[in-house]
Amino acid sequence: MASSSVDGGSTLPTEDYDFLISTTDVVLLKRAWRNEKAAPEILRFESDLISRVREQIQLVEETVEENSTGGSDPLSVSLYQMDLDRTLFLLRSYLRIRIQKIEKYMFHIQKTDELWNRLSKEEKNFTRRCTNDLKQHLEENVLSKLPENYQSLLKQSVTSDEDDMVPEPRLDTFVLCRSKEYLTGIQLEDGPVDDRSKLFEMEPDVLYFICYKSIKPLVESGKIDLL
């Protein structure tokens, strides 16, 4: 097993570290974090990736702690700790961004199957608690004091046809993005698919500023990264 050593000091098992915190998973986590941060709607929870990263973080924390008290080279330990801190920041920020979106769009997410199925089990439980608590608070302190026609939590009036009091993400927001491959047939505006004047092409590794709604399926399939 290869080890890290400086000036004959004690060694730290670098192969174990590389196995625990692989470049691939860190890159994937950073990509998921960027996409979630830039997308106006909540994206699919990266359950497999997050599970692997959490396990890796726990093992690396144990490894760093053992070597910190075991006479390993302090410089090597501090470098590994710095990489570990970076991964922790990405993970916490990724989860925090998702929580913020849930808090903002909780009622819309709960009633939209597509978005609801993107949440993790813990996020679904959090959403249920938030909606129940907010509903109880508003009904007891606000809605009960209004005329009967205006006591709906989701509508401006009980006569409204839609839930016009429920905030929804703006899918027409423009985002900065980059394609991983050559893409064609991207429809920029609503209209007939066979209208060639409204179709767009994207070159790989070129930055584009484009309406999120136009590339939504390509973001979900992983062909386009948001920045």
PyMOL commands that set and color helices and strands:
alter all, ss='L'
color gray80, all
select helices_A, chain A and resi 14-20+23-38+47-68+74-111+113-116+121-141+143-145+148-150+196-198+212-220
alter helices_A, ss='H'
color red, helices_A
select strands_A, chain A and resi 174-179+183-187+199-202+207-211+224-226
alter strands_A, ss='S'
color yellow, strands_A
deselect
rebuild
show_as cartoon
